[in-house]
Amino acid sequence: FDNNVGDSWIYPTNYPLRQYQFTITQAALFKNTLVVLPTGLGKTFIAASVMYNIYRWYPTGIVIFMAPTKPLVNQQIQACHNVTGISLDDTAEMTGRQSKTNRAELWRTKRVFYATPQSVQSDINSPDQIFPFERVKLVVIDEAHKAKGNYAYCEVIRAIVSRTTNFRVLALSATPGRTLEDVTEVIRNLLISHIEVRWENSIDVAQYTFKKNIRTIVTPLGPKLTRIRDSYLKIIDPYVRRLLDANAISGHVGSLSRGSLIMAHKRFRENNLIQRHPNATSINSDFSTCISMYHALELLIRHGLRAFLNFFEDTNSSNEKYFVSMDLSLKALIEELRHEYGRNPLAIFGNVRAMPNGVVPAVANDDAFDFGHPKFAILERHLREHFEGKPESKAMVFSEYRDSVAMIHRLLLRNRPLIKPKYIVGQGTPGGTGLPAVSQKEQIATMRDFRSGLCNTLVATCVAEEGIDVGEVDLIVCFDIVKNPTRFVQRIGRTGRQAVGRVLMLVTEGKEHETLKEVLASKDKTNRALSKSREILNVLYRGSPRLVPTEFAPRCVQTFIRIPEKEEGRGEV
């Protein structure tokens, strides 16, 4: 601890002062703090301010900022530097691409580290003992709601606290859990002793937020998809009846869902360990088949016929799902639909990726093409209307399913130059979409193009929900509804940061609409309960270190920090 500077802490005034940021920063310096703050309200500013002060107090200590993905890590380096100007010469981004020798040298010579938790965990577990446990003074954890079970965040904190307790934890999340039980697990795993919670209409936050106009468009399934759905339910019915006869489930073919079947299967397996069921093998087989078939049903209802058909292609070969060949009725239905729509519908789109010069080839204006669900036409119409009224604005379209991202991207390409779309998906296997996996380098480049305006519409899976900075977005379209309130809040948090934002929810009539109602009703419930929950108070960590020697009572010094010009070749986002 540097006694020469220990009587003060610095609050940066190079950004306009917001009282809630000041209050939270002050608390986080002296207690292990979980910061629950809506997207876009400056969690990074708070983190950077805390990092700067602990970096200043402990001139030989190290500060670690962890985020769950490399694009998020990359983004935070420059974002934090822009707040407090911590020297980039003291800063390192830790990646798996670096040699162990290089990483050991960085841990020895640098003081501020940005990394995924997996990279840190790898070095903690290294037999060469390259990780400097005793020098750790602050660990910042972004997207802290992930700190459950054996996720790397938890393992890193457990390992560090086993060697030293004299370090601060700062955890950041817009939504730390679906339930209070989820939040208590995060608190235990991250040694949290204090919580700072704000929501969009909190007294000290409301003036910095803009209203989000959320509009729901409920789409009837239509006669064609209804007929296919009903035929498909008749095929599923015998499997469901066998499970009902075995008392493995309750309900009927129309009331069940993939989620309820997964839970029922879990209960059956647990009970079967206690008392063996004579038909356990066949029941487990029926459960597996039903879970897959109900997943396909949800795709049909929420994403349409083409996603439904593609589901029955095995992701690793041209073979069908194993159970299709065993069910003649199912095989006949799929063959009938394939004959009408083509075996792999997405293959007709061809290559719609950018050429090396960044130009996407022209595509046929196939207005007669049936994308397989009424949502597609509604999406196209509303995006056209939006950009005709606001040509300089930006929009994001979220879909959980890669096939839908591929089709939405293809749909919007035919609307250029009014709509200039790009897509971003994760690094998983492409499956039947024809959509190649996107490397994290490509993800970063796409985000940069979106922020700069080279593209005005970003079509994305969940990879763009968490944290990644996409700048101000005027319109969010949710092509499907996520059941997790945390992810829902992350989606809609992409708009309404600097002006009134619009959110358009596209839902199919029936179960998907009911899911949306449940999510809207519960999205803020847990956050509001945090500050007054006795359950939360009882699990707060009691051993949070003071970090500052008892003879010091640091006073705040508000300081305008001049940020040095970015060194050449460093800190690129």
C-alpha positions in Angstrom: 0.0 0.0 0.0 1.4 3.4 -1.0 1.2 5.6 2.1 1.9 8.7 -0.1 -1.4 8.4 -2.0 -3.4 6.4 0.5 -5.2 9.3 2.1 -7.3 9.9 -1.1 -9.2 8.3 -3.9 -9.7 9.8 -7.3 -13.0 10.2 -9.0 -12.7 11.1 -12.7 -14.6 14.2 -13.9 -13.6 13.9 -17.5 -17.1 12.4 -17.9 -20.2 14.2 -16.5 -20.8 13.4 -12.9 -23.7 11.1 -12.2 -24.5 10.7 -8.5 -25.3 7.0 -8.7 -22.0 6.2 -10.4 -20.2 8.2 -7.6 -22.1 6.4 -4.8 -21.5 2.9 -6.3 -17.8 3.6 -7.0 -17.2 4.8 -3.4 -18.9 1.7 -2.0 -17.0 -0.7 -4.4 -13.6 0.6 -3.3 -14.2 -0.6 0.3 -16.4 -3.6 0.0 -16.7 -6.6 -2.4 -19.6 -5.3 -4.4 -22.2 -6.7 -6.9 -23.3 -3.8 -9.1 -26.8 -4.4 -10.7 -27.3 -1.7 -13.3 -29.3 -1.6 -16.5 -27.4 -1.9 -19.8 -26.0 1.4 -21.0 -25.8 3.2 -17.7 -22.1 3.1 -17.2 -20.9 -0.1 -15.4 -17.6 0.2 -17.3 -17.1 3.7 -15.9 -17.5 2.4 -12.4 -15.2 -0.5 -13.0 -12.5 1.7 -14.6 -12.7 4.1 -11.6 -12.3 1.3 -9.0 -9.5 -0.2 -11.1 -7.6 3.1 -11.3 -7.7 3.7 -7.5 -6.6 0.2 -6.5 -3.9 0.4 -9.2 -2.8 3.7 -7.7 -2.9 2.5 -4.0 -1.0 -0.7 -4.7 1.9 0.1 -7.1 3.1 -3.5 -7.1 -0.3 -5.1 -7.1 -2.3 -6.4 -10.1 -5.8 -5.8 -11.3 -7.7 -8.4 -13.4 -10.7 -7.7 -15.5 -12.5 -10.8 -16.7 -15.3 -11.0 -19.3 -16.8 -14.2 -20.8 -15.7 -13.8 -24.4 -12.7 -12.4 -26.3 -14.7 -9.7 -28.1 -16.0 -8.4 -24.7 -12.4 -8.5 -23.3 -11.1 -6.7 -26.4 -13.7 -4.0 -26.1 -13.1 -3.3 -22.4 -9.4 -2.5 -22.8 -9.9 0.7 -24.7 -13.2 1.5 -22.9 -11.5 1.4 -19.5 -8.4 3.3 -20.8 -10.6 6.1 -22.0 -12.0 6.7 -18.5 -8.8 6.8 -16.4 -5.9 6.6 -18.8 -4.1 3.7 -17.1 -0.9 3.3 -19.1 -1.3 0.7 -21.9 2.4 -0.1 -21.2 1.2 -1.6 -17.9 -1.7 -3.4 -19.6 -2.0 -6.9 -21.1 -4.6 -8.9 -22.8 -4.2 -12.5 -21.9 -5.2 -15.1 -24.6 -4.7 -18.7 -25.2 -2.7 -17.9 -28.3 0.2 -16.6 -26.2 2.9 -19.0 -25.3 3.2 -20.0 -21.6 6.6 -18.3 -21.5 5.1 -15.1 -22.8 2.2 -15.2 -20.4 4.6 -15.8 -17.5 6.5 -12.7 -18.5 3.3 -10.7 -18.7 2.2 -11.8 -15.3 5.6 -10.8 -13.9 5.9 -7.4 -15.6 2.4 -6.0 -16.2 -0.2 -4.8 -13.7 -3.6 -4.6 -15.4 -4.9 -7.7 -17.1 -7.9 -8.2 -19.4 -8.8 -11.9 -20.0 -11.5 -14.5 -20.3 -11.8 -16.5 -17.0 -10.7 -19.6 -18.8 -7.4 -18.0 -19.7 -6.8 -17.0 -16.0 -7.9 -20.4 -14.8 -5.4 -22.1 -17.2 -2.5 -20.1 -15.7 -3.7 -20.6 -12.2 -3.6 -24.4 -12.8 -0.3 -24.3 -14.6 2.3 -26.6 -13.0 4.9 -23.9 -13.7 3.2 -21.7 -11.1 3.2 -18.6 -13.3 0.2 -16.9 -11.6 1.1 -14.3 -9.0 -1.6 -15.0 -6.3 -0.1 -12.7 -3.7 -0.1 -9.6 -6.0 -3.8 -9.8 -6.8 -5.6 -6.7 -5.4 -8.7 -6.5 -7.5 -10.8 -8.9 -9.7 -13.5 -7.3 -11.8 -16.1 -9.8 -13.2 -18.3 -8.7 -16.1 -21.6 -10.5 -16.8 -21.4 -11.8 -13.3 -24.7 -13.8 -13.6 -22.5 -16.5 -15.1 -20.8 -17.2 -11.8 -22.7 -20.4 -11.1 -21.7 -24.0 -10.7 -18.1 -24.7 -11.9 -18.0 -21.9 -14.4 -14.4 -20.5 -14.6 -15.3 -17.3 -12.7 -16.1 -19.4 -9.6 -12.9 -21.5 -10.0 -10.7 -18.4 -10.3 -12.1 -16.8 -7.2 -11.9 -20.1 -5.2 -8.2 -20.5 -6.3 -7.2 -17.0 -5.4 -9.0 -16.9 -2.0 -7.2 -20.2 -1.1 -3.9 -18.3 -1.3 -4.8 -14.8 -0.3 -7.8 -13.0 1.1 -6.5 -9.5 0.7 -8.1 -8.6 -2.6 -11.3 -6.8 -3.7 -14.0 -8.3 -5.9 -16.2 -6.1 -8.2 -19.0 -7.9 -10.0 -21.1 -6.4 -12.7 -24.4 -7.5 -14.2 -27.6 -6.0 -15.6 -29.6 -9.0 -14.3 -27.7 -11.3 -11.8 -30.3 -14.1 -11.9 -33.8 -15.3 -12.7 -34.5 -16.0 -9.1 -33.2 -15.0 -5.7 -31.7 -18.5 -5.5 -29.7 -17.8 -8.6 -28.4 -14.5 -7.1 -27.5 -16.1 -3.7 -25.3 -18.6 -5.6 -23.5 -15.8 -7.4 -23.0 -13.9 -4.1 -21.5 -17.0 -2.5 -19.3 -17.8 -5.4 -17.9 -14.3 -5.8 -17.5 -13.4 -2.1 -20.0 -10.5 -2.4 -20.5 -8.5 0.8 -22.5 -5.5 -0.6 -25.0 -5.0 -3.4 -25.8 -1.8 -5.3 -29.0 -2.2 -7.3 -30.6 0.3 -9.6 -33.3 -0.1 -12.2 -34.4 2.2 -15.0 -36.9 4.2 -12.8 -34.7 4.4 -9.7 -34.7 8.0 -8.5 -31.0 8.7 -9.2 -31.0 6.8 -12.5 -34.3 7.8 -14.2 -33.0 11.1 -15.6 -30.4 9.2 -17.6 -32.7 6.7 -19.2 -35.1 7.0 -22.1 -38.4 5.2 -22.5 -38.6 2.0 -24.5 -41.7 1.7 -26.5 -42.4 -2.0 -26.6 -44.9 -3.2 -29.2 -46.1 -6.7 -29.5 -47.3 -8.1 -32.8 -49.1 -11.4 -32.4 -49.0 -13.5 -35.5 -51.6 -16.2 -36.2 -49.9 -19.4 -37.4 -52.0 -19.4 -40.6 -53.9 -22.3 -42.2 -50.9 -24.0 -43.9 -48.7 -24.2 -40.8 -51.7 -25.1 -38.6 -52.4 -28.1 -40.8 -48.8 -29.2 -40.7 -48.7 -28.7 -36.9 -51.9 -30.8 -36.4 -50.5 -33.6 -38.6 -47.3 -33.5 -36.7 -49.0 -33.7 -33.3 -50.8 -36.8 -34.4 -47.4 -38.4 -35.1 -46.1 -37.4 -31.7 -49.3 -38.7 -29.9 -48.3 -42.4 -29.6 -45.0 -41.6 -27.9 -46.8 -39.3 -25.5 -49.4 -41.9 -24.7 -46.8 -44.5 -23.8 -45.2 -42.0 -21.3 -48.7 -41.2 -19.9 -49.4 -45.0 -19.5 -46.1 -45.4 -17.6 -47.1 -42.5 -15.3 -43.8 -40.8 -16.4 -45.6 -37.5 -17.4 -49.0 -35.8 -17.0 -50.9 -33.7 -19.4 -51.7 -34.3 -23.1 -50.0 -33.9 -26.4 -51.1 -30.3 -26.9 -50.1 -29.1 -23.4 -46.6 -30.5 -23.2 -43.4 -28.7 -24.2 -39.7 -29.5 -24.6 -38.9 -27.9 -21.3 -41.6 -29.7 -19.3 -40.5 -33.0 -20.9 -36.8 -32.4 -19.9 -37.9 -31.8 -16.3 -40.1 -34.9 -16.3 -37.3 -37.0 -17.7 -35.0 -35.8 -15.0 -37.5 -36.7 -12.3 -38.0 -40.2 -13.9 -34.3 -40.9 -13.9 -33.9 -39.8 -10.3 -36.9 -42.0 -9.2 -35.5 -44.9 -11.3 -32.3 -44.8 -9.3 -34.4 -45.4 -6.1 -36.8 -48.0 -7.6 -35.9 -49.5 -11.0 -38.8 -49.3 -13.5 -39.1 -52.6 -15.5 -39.5 -50.6 -18.8 -36.9 -47.9 -18.0 -35.0 -48.4 -21.3 -38.0 -47.9 -23.6 -39.3 -45.0 -21.4 -35.9 -43.3 -21.6 -36.0 -43.8 -25.4 -39.5 -42.3 -25.7 -38.4 -39.4 -23.6 -35.4 -38.7 -25.8 -37.6 -38.9 -29.0 -40.3 -36.7 -27.5 -37.9 -34.0 -26.4 -36.4 -33.9 -29.9 -39.8 -33.9 -31.6 -41.2 -31.1 -29.3 -38.1 -29.1 -30.1 -38.9 -29.4 -33.8 -42.5 -28.4 -33.0 -41.4 -25.2 -31.2 -39.2 -24.4 -34.3 -42.2 -24.9 -36.6 -44.4 -22.6 -34.5 -41.8 -19.9 -33.7 -39.6 -19.9 -36.8 -41.5 -21.7 -39.5 -41.4 -24.6 -41.9 -37.9 -24.2 -43.1 -36.3 -24.3 -39.7 -38.6 -27.3 -38.9 -37.3 -29.2 -41.9 -33.7 -28.3 -41.3 -33.9 -29.7 -37.8 -34.4 -33.2 -39.2 -31.1 -33.0 -41.0 -28.3 -34.4 -38.8 -25.9 -31.6 -38.0 -22.8 -33.7 -38.7 -23.8 -35.5 -41.9 -26.5 -35.7 -44.5 -28.3 -38.4 -42.5 -31.6 -37.7 -40.9 -32.3 -37.7 -37.2 -32.1 -41.2 -36.0 -35.7 -41.6 -35.1 -37.1 -40.4 -38.5 -36.3 -43.7 -40.3 -38.1 -45.6 -37.5 -41.4 -43.7 -37.8 -43.0 -44.2 -41.2 -45.6 -41.5 -40.6 -43.0 -38.9 -39.7 -40.8 -39.9 -42.6 -43.8 -39.5 -45.0 -44.6 -36.1 -43.6 -41.0 -34.9 -43.9 -40.6 -36.3 -47.5 -43.9 -34.6 -48.5 -42.7 -31.2 -47.2 -39.2 -31.6 -48.7 -40.7 -32.4 -52.1 -42.7 -29.2 -51.9 -40.0 -27.0 -50.4 -36.6 -28.6 -51.3 -34.5 -31.0 -49.2 -32.3 -28.3 -47.7 -34.2 -25.1 -48.2 -31.4 -22.8 -47.1 -29.1 -24.2 -49.8 -31.0 -22.2 -52.4 -29.6 -19.0 -51.0 -26.1 -19.7 -52.2 -23.2 -17.7 -51.0 -24.3 -14.4 -49.5 -21.1 -13.6 -47.6 -19.0 -10.6 -48.4 -16.2 -11.0 -51.0 -12.6 -10.1 -50.0 -13.2 -6.5 -50.9 -16.1 -6.4 -48.4 -18.9 -6.3 -51.1 -21.8 -8.7 -50.7 -22.8 -10.1 -54.2 -26.1 -9.1 -55.6 -29.0 -11.5 -54.8 -32.1 -12.3 -56.8 -35.2 -10.3 -55.8 -37.3 -13.4 -55.3 -40.4 -11.8 -53.9 -42.4 -15.0 -54.5 -40.1 -17.0 -52.3 -41.9 -18.4 -49.2 -39.7 -18.1 -46.1 -42.0 -20.4 -44.2 -43.5 -18.2 -41.5 -45.7 -15.0 -41.5 -43.1 -13.3 -39.2 -40.7 -12.9 -42.1 -43.0 -10.7 -44.1 -44.0 -8.7 -41.0 -40.3 -8.1 -40.2 -39.5 -7.0 -43.7 -42.4 -4.6 -43.8 -41.6 -3.0 -40.4 -37.9 -2.6 -41.1 -38.6 -1.0 -44.5 -41.0 1.4 -42.9 -38.5 2.2 -40.2 -35.6 3.0 -42.5 -37.9 4.9 -44.9 -38.7 7.2 -42.0 -35.2 7.2 -40.4 -32.6 6.4 -43.1 -29.7 7.2 -40.8 -30.8 5.0 -37.9 -29.8 1.5 -36.9 -31.7 -1.7 -36.0 -30.9 -5.0 -34.5 -32.8 -8.3 -35.1 -32.4 -11.1 -32.5 -33.2 -14.7 -33.1 -32.1 -17.7 -31.1 -31.9 -20.0 -34.1 -29.0 -19.8 -36.6 -31.3 -21.0 -39.5 -33.5 -18.0 -38.9 -30.5 -15.6 -38.8 -29.5 -17.0 -42.2 -33.0 -16.5 -43.6 -33.5 -13.1 -42.1 -30.1 -12.0 -43.5 -31.1 -13.3 -46.9 -34.5 -11.6 -46.7 -33.0 -8.2 -45.9 -30.3 -8.4 -48.5 -32.9 -8.0 -51.2 -33.9 -4.7 -49.6 -30.5 -3.0 -50.2 -29.5 -0.2 -50.2 -32.3 0.9 -47.9 -31.5 -1.9 -45.5 -27.8 -2.9 -45.2 -27.6 -6.1 -43.1 -24.8 -8.1 -41.6 -25.1 -11.1 -39.3 -23.3 -12.3 -36.3 -23.5 -15.8 -34.9 -21.3 -17.8 -32.5 -18.4 -20.1 -33.3 -20.5 -23.3 -33.2 -20.8 -25.7 -36.1 -22.8 -24.3 -39.0 -25.2 -27.3 -39.3 -27.6 -27.1 -42.2 -27.7 -23.3 -42.5 -24.9 -22.7 -44.9 -24.0 -20.0 -42.4 -20.3 -20.4 -41.6 -19.2 -20.0 -38.0 -18.0 -16.5 -37.2 -14.6 -16.1 -35.6 -14.3 -13.7 -32.7 -12.1 -11.5 -35.0 -14.9 -11.4 -37.5 -17.4 -10.6 -34.7 -15.3 -7.6 -33.7 -15.1 -6.4 -37.3 -18.8 -6.7 -37.8 -19.5 -4.8 -34.6 -17.1 -2.1 -35.8 -19.0 -1.8 -39.1 -22.3 -1.6 -37.3 -21.1 1.2 -35.0 -19.6 3.1 -37.9 -22.7 2.9 -40.0 -21.3 0.7 -42.8 -24.2 -1.6 -42.1 -27.4 -0.4 -40.5 -29.0 -3.7 -39.5 -27.4 -6.4 -37.4 -29.0 -9.8 -37.3 -27.8 -11.8 -34.4 -28.1 -14.8 -32.2 -27.5 -14.6 -28.4 -23.8 -13.8 -29.0 -24.8 -10.1 -29.3 -27.0 -10.1 -26.3 -24.3 -9.8 -23.6 -22.3 -6.7 -23.1 -20.8 -6.1 -26.6 -20.9 -2.4 -27.4 -22.9 -1.8 -30.6 -23.5 1.9 -30.0 -26.9 3.5 -30.1 -29.7 1.4 -31.7 -33.0 2.9 -32.6 -35.0 -0.3 -33.1 -34.8 -3.8 -31.6 -36.8 -6.6 -33.2 -37.1 -9.8 -31.3 -37.9 -12.5 -33.9 -38.5 -15.0 -31.1 -39.0 -14.8 -27.4 -36.3 -16.0 -25.0 -37.8 -17.6 -21.8 -34.9 -16.3 -19.6 -35.7 -12.7 -18.3 -32.0 -12.1 -18.0 -31.5 -12.5 -21.7 -34.7 -10.6 -22.5 -33.4 -7.6 -20.5 -30.1 -7.8 -22.3 -31.8 -7.8 -25.7 -34.0 -4.7 -25.1 -31.2 -2.9 -23.3 -29.6 -2.3 -26.7 -32.0 0.6 -27.3 -33.2 3.7 -25.4 -29.7 4.8 -24.3 -29.6 8.2 -25.8 -33.1 8.7 -27.1 -36.5 7.0 -26.9 -36.0 3.4 -28.3 -38.5 1.1 -30.0 -38.8 -2.6 -29.4 -40.8 -4.8 -31.7 -41.8 -8.3 -30.4 -42.8 -10.8 -33.0 -44.7 -13.7 -31.4 -46.8 -16.5 -32.7 -50.3 -16.7 -31.3 -50.5 -19.2 -28.4 -47.7 -20.5 -26.3 -45.0 -18.0 -27.5 -47.3 -15.1 -26.7 -48.0 -16.5 -23.2 -44.2 -16.9 -22.7 -43.7 -13.2 -23.5 -46.4 -12.2 -21.0 -44.6 -14.2 -18.3 -41.2 -12.7 -19.1 -42.6 -9.1 -19.1 -44.2 -9.7 -15.8 -41.0 -11.1 -14.2 -38.2 -9.3 -15.8 -37.6 -6.8 -13.0 -39.0 -8.8 -10.1 -35.8 -10.3 -8.9 -33.8 -7.1 -9.1 -36.4 -5.2 -7.1 -36.4 -7.9 -4.4 -32.6 -7.9 -4.0 -32.2 -4.8 -1.8 -34.8 -6.0 0.8 -34.4 -9.7 0.7 -33.5 -11.3 4.0 -32.4 -14.4 2.1 -29.8 -12.2 0.3 -28.6 -10.5 3.5 -28.0 -13.8 5.2 -25.6 -15.0 2.5 -23.4 -11.9 2.1 -19.7 -12.5 2.6 -18.5 -11.4 6.1 -14.8 -11.5 5.3 -14.5 -8.7 2.8 -11.1 -7.0 3.3 -10.8 -3.3 4.0 -7.7 -3.2 1.7 -6.8 0.3 3.1 -4.8 0.3 6.4 -7.0 1.4 9.4 -5.0 4.6 9.9 -6.2 5.8 6.5 -9.6 7.3 5.7 -9.3 8.2 2.0 -11.1 11.3 1.0 -12.5 11.8 -2.5 -10.6 14.1 -4.9 -12.5 14.8 -8.0 -10.0 15.1 -10.8 -10.1 15.7 -14.6 -7.9 13.0 -16.0 -6.3 13.8 -19.3 -6.2 10.6 -21.4 -2.9 10.3 -23.3 -3.0 9.7 -27.0 -3.3 6.0 -27.7 0.1 4.4 -28.3 0.6 3.2 -31.9 -0.5 -0.4 -32.3 -2.0 -0.7 -28.8 -5.4 -0.9 -27.4 -7.2 -1.5 -30.6 -10.8 -2.5 -30.1 
